[in-house]
Amino acid sequence: MNTHTINFSLKEDAEKVLKALREIVDTFGAATVQDLHDLCGMPSTYSDQKKGWTSVNSARISITDDDTVLLTLSQAENLFEESQS
Protein backbone atom coordinates (compact mmCIF):
# COMPACT_ATOMS: atom_id res chain seq x y z
CA MET A 1 0.00 0.00 0.00
CA ASN A 2 1.36 3.42 -0.94
CA THR A 3 1.43 6.00 1.82
CA HIS A 4 2.06 9.70 2.37
CA THR A 5 4.48 10.30 5.28
CA ILE A 6 5.57 13.52 6.98
CA ASN A 7 8.42 13.70 9.53
CA PHE A 8 8.17 15.71 12.74
CA SER A 9 10.51 16.40 15.63
CA LEU A 10 7.74 16.35 18.25
CA LYS A 11 4.80 13.98 18.65
CA GLU A 12 2.64 16.91 19.73
CA ASP A 13 3.17 18.60 16.36
CA ALA A 14 2.09 15.48 14.48
CA GLU A 15 -0.97 15.17 16.74
CA LYS A 16 -1.95 18.81 16.07
CA VAL A 17 -1.67 18.31 12.30
CA LEU A 18 -3.72 15.11 12.40
CA LYS A 19 -6.39 16.77 14.56
CA ALA A 20 -6.56 19.70 12.14
CA LEU A 21 -6.87 17.33 9.15
CA ARG A 22 -9.75 15.53 10.90
CA GLU A 23 -11.48 18.87 11.48
CA ILE A 24 -11.05 19.82 7.80
CA VAL A 25 -12.51 16.47 6.69
CA ASP A 26 -15.41 16.85 9.14
CA THR A 27 -16.13 20.39 7.93
CA PHE A 28 -15.55 20.12 4.18
CA GLY A 29 -15.77 16.40 3.46
CA ALA A 30 -12.13 16.16 2.39
CA ALA A 31 -8.65 17.44 3.20
CA THR A 32 -6.20 18.11 0.38
CA VAL A 33 -2.48 17.51 0.17
CA GLN A 34 -2.23 21.31 0.10
CA ASP A 35 -4.05 21.44 3.46
CA LEU A 36 -1.52 18.99 4.89
CA HIS A 37 1.43 20.92 3.49
CA ASP A 38 0.00 24.24 4.76
CA LEU A 39 -0.41 22.77 8.26
CA CYS A 40 3.20 21.55 8.16
CA GLY A 41 4.66 24.76 6.73
CA MET A 42 5.66 23.00 3.52
CA PRO A 43 5.36 24.37 -0.02
CA SER A 44 2.60 23.06 -2.28
CA THR A 45 2.00 22.74 -5.97
CA TYR A 46 -1.16 23.31 -7.99
CA SER A 47 -1.80 19.57 -8.19
CA ASP A 48 -1.79 19.36 -4.35
CA GLN A 49 -5.23 21.04 -4.45
CA LYS A 50 -6.66 18.12 -6.43
CA LYS A 51 -5.54 15.19 -4.27
CA GLY A 52 -6.28 14.34 -0.68
CA TRP A 53 -8.35 12.27 1.70
CA THR A 54 -12.06 11.93 2.48
CA SER A 55 -11.10 10.14 5.68
CA VAL A 56 -7.98 10.21 7.82
CA ASN A 57 -9.15 7.44 10.15
CA SER A 58 -6.33 5.15 9.00
CA ALA A 59 -3.64 7.78 9.71
CA ARG A 60 -1.00 6.72 12.20
CA ILE A 61 1.61 8.47 14.30
CA SER A 62 4.73 6.46 15.09
CA ILE A 63 8.18 7.07 16.52
CA THR A 64 11.29 5.62 14.91
CA ASP A 65 14.36 4.25 16.69
CA ASP A 66 16.08 7.63 16.21
CA ASP A 67 13.08 9.46 17.78
CA THR A 68 11.78 10.86 14.49
CA VAL A 69 8.00 11.17 14.64
CA LEU A 70 6.14 10.01 11.52
CA LEU A 71 2.62 10.91 10.50
CA THR A 72 1.57 8.34 7.93
CA LEU A 73 -1.58 8.68 5.84
CA SER A 74 -2.93 6.49 3.08
CA GLN A 75 -2.02 7.45 -0.47
CA ALA A 76 -3.81 10.66 -1.48
CA GLU A 77 -6.60 10.07 -3.97
CA ASN A 78 -7.97 12.25 -6.75
CA LEU A 79 -10.71 14.38 -5.20
CA PHE A 80 -12.03 15.88 -8.43
CA GLU A 81 -12.75 14.22 -11.73
CA GLU A 82 -11.18 15.82 -14.73
CA SER A 83 -13.79 17.36 -17.03
CA GLN A 84 -13.97 16.00 -20.55
CA SER A 85 -13.79 18.65 -23.28
C-alpha positions in Angstrom: 0.0 0.0 0.0 1.4 3.4 -0.9 1.4 6.0 1.8 2.1 9.7 2.4 4.5 10.3 5.3 5.6 13.5 7.0 8.4 13.7 9.5 8.2 15.7 12.7 10.5 16.4 15.6 7.7 16.4 18.2 4.8 14.0 18.7 2.6 16.9 19.7 3.2 18.6 16.4 2.1 15.5 14.5 -1.0 15.2 16.7 -1.9 18.8 16.1 -1.7 18.3 12.3 -3.7 15.1 12.4 -6.4 16.8 14.6 -6.6 19.7 12.1 -6.9 17.3 9.2 -9.8 15.5 10.9 -11.5 18.9 11.5 -11.0 19.8 7.8 -12.5 16.5 6.7 -15.4 16.8 9.1 -16.1 20.4 7.9 -15.5 20.1 4.2 -15.8 16.4 3.5 -12.1 16.2 2.4 -8.6 17.4 3.2 -6.2 18.1 0.4 -2.5 17.5 0.2 -2.2 21.3 0.1 -4.0 21.4 3.5 -1.5 19.0 4.9 1.4 20.9 3.5 0.0 24.2 4.8 -0.4 22.8 8.3 3.2 21.5 8.2 4.7 24.8 6.7 5.7 23.0 3.5 5.4 24.4 0.0 2.6 23.1 -2.3 2.0 22.7 -6.0 -1.2 23.3 -8.0 -1.8 19.6 -8.2 -1.8 19.4 -4.4 -5.2 21.0 -4.4 -6.7 18.1 -6.4 -5.5 15.2 -4.3 -6.3 14.3 -0.7 -8.4 12.3 1.7 -12.1 11.9 2.5 -11.1 10.1 5.7 -8.0 10.2 7.8 -9.1 7.4 10.2 -6.3 5.2 9.0 -3.6 7.8 9.7 -1.0 6.7 12.2 1.6 8.5 14.3 4.7 6.5 15.1 8.2 7.1 16.5 11.3 5.6 14.9 14.4 4.3 16.7 16.1 7.6 16.2 13.1 9.5 17.8 11.8 10.9 14.5 8.0 11.2 14.6 6.1 10.0 11.5 2.6 10.9 10.5 1.6 8.3 7.9 -1.6 8.7 5.8 -2.9 6.5 3.1 -2.0 7.5 -0.5 -3.8 10.7 -1.5 -6.6 10.1 -4.0 -8.0 12.3 -6.8 -10.7 14.4 -5.2 -12.0 15.9 -8.4 -12.8 14.2 -11.7 -11.2 15.8 -14.7 -13.8 17.4 -17.0 -14.0 16.0 -20.5 -13.8 18.7 -23.3 
